Amino acid sequence: MGSLEGKKQVVESIKERLQKAQSVVIVENKGLKVSEATELRAKLRKGNVELKVLKNTLVKIAAEDAGVTGLDEYLMGPNAWAFSNEDPVSAAKILVEYSKTNKNLIVKGGILEGAALDEQGVKALAELPSKEELLAKLLSAMQSPLTGLANVLQGPIRKCAYALEAVRKEKENA
């Protein structure tokens, strides 16, 4: 990748990823064992998150081209970049959770809507419910009034059925 043209292509690829991603989480991965990295990548894949190890200098150029600001303090050391393409919460959730049990993975910061997030911002993002959880809550909230309405509408029908049954029994006895 020594050629200038090769570096330009990598910068363009990083820029596209930054623009496409719902969110990005920056982690320092010093001392992560191969088995741990494999386990982490599998978890990230399930959440539709792409983890890339990228050169800080190329990320800095791509970020400037993409209009992302405030990343300079995170562009030191061995970084991995987790691009969450469908859900802004999934990368943060997976990486923050994983970093609790594995001290070799350090959440440094992230990007949300073109602006840098510090470590606390990423942790706050991880606390938010995922898209699936929000949809489930919305569906539940929508079903609740419908269930109540169905019960209310069944009331008069049920009373009518009881009345007809009472009339039938009364005629039977007469």
N, C-alpha and C positions, 0 to 999 in steps of 0.2 A: 504494500500500500504506500510505497514511497513516492509514487508519482503524484504530481499536482492534480491531474485529471481524476485519479482514483480518490483522492481526498475530497475533491469537489462533489463527486458522486455520493460519498459517504455523508457529507454535510447536507446535501439535498435530501437524502434518505432520512436523516435525523430530523430535519426541518419538517418533512411531511408527517413523520410520526408525532412530533410535537403538536402540529396543527390538527391532526386527526384525533388525538387522544382526548378522552373526557377528563382525565387527570393523569399525572405522572408522579411517581414516588421515587425519591433518590435514596439509595441505601449504600452504606459502606459494608463491603463483604470481606473483611480481613479474616483469614483463617477459617473460612467456611469449608468443611470437608466435602469431597465429591458426593458422598451419599446424602449429605444435608442439602447441597445445592440441587441434586436430582429431586429430592423430596419437595423442596421449595418450588422448583419449576413445575412439578406435577400439580401442586396446589394452585399455582398461578394460572396454569393452562385451564384448569377447571373453571376458574373465574374469568376466563377470556382476557388474561393479562399477559403481555409479552415482556420478558425480562432480557435486557441487553446490557452488555458491558461495553462502554463507549469511551473513547479518548476525550478527556475534559476539554482540550483545546478545540476539538471539532464540535463538541456540544455547544461551547460558548459561541462559536461562529454561527451555528445553526439556530441557536436561541435568539441571537440578535437579528438574524434574517426573518425569524418567525414572529418577532415582536415580543418575545418573552423577556421580562425584566427581573432583576434582583437575584440572579443565580450565582453571582461571582463567589460568594462565601461557601457554596456547596461544591465548587469545582476544584476540589483538592483531594488527593488520595485516590484509592481504588474504588470507584463508584460503579454501581449497577443501576440501571434505569428501568423502572417498571411502568409500562405504558398500558393504561386501562382504557380500552376502546369502546366499551358498551356502557359501563356503569362507573361513574366517578368515584364510587366508594369502594369497589371491590379490591383494587390494588392496596389501598391504605389498610383495609380490614385484614387482608391476608398477611401483609408484611408486618404490621404492628403486632398482630397476634403471634406470628412466628418469632419476632424479635423478643417477645416476653420469655420464651423458653430457650432461645439460642442467642447467647450474648455475643457471638461472632458476627451477627447481622445487626447493624445499627441504622435506624431510620434517621436520616439527616434532614430531609426536607422534601419538598415536592412542588408541583405546579398545578394550579387549578384556574381555568379560564385565562390563561396567558400570564398569570402573576405567580410569583414564588410564594411558597408556604414554608414556614419554619417547622421544626419537629412537632411542636405543639399543635400547629394547624393541621398537620397530617394525622395526628392522634385524634383530634376533634373530628376530622373527616371520617376516620375509622369508626367513630361512635355512631354515626348516622346510620339509619336503616338502609338496606340495599334496595334496589329497584324492585326486586321480587317481593321483599317484605312490605314495601309501600303499596304495591299492587294488591297483595293479600289483604292488607288492612282496608284499602279502599273497597275491595269487593265485599268484605265482611260488613263494612259500614253501609254499603248499598243494599245488601241482602237483608239486613236487620229491619229496615222499615217495610220491605216487601213481605217479610214473614209476619210482621205485626198486622199489616193490611190484610193478608190472607186470613189470619185468625179473626179479625174483626168482621170480614165479609162472611166467614163461615158461621158466625154467631146467629144471625137471623135464619139462615138455612137450617142450622141445628135446631133452633126453637120451633121452626115450622115442622120439621120432622118429628119432634117430640109431640107437638100438638096433633099431628096426623095420627101418630101412634096412639095417643090418648083417645082420640075420636074412634079409631078402629077398635080399641079395647072396650070402649063404652058401648058401641054398636054390637059387639060380640056378646057382651053381658046382657044386653037388652032383649 
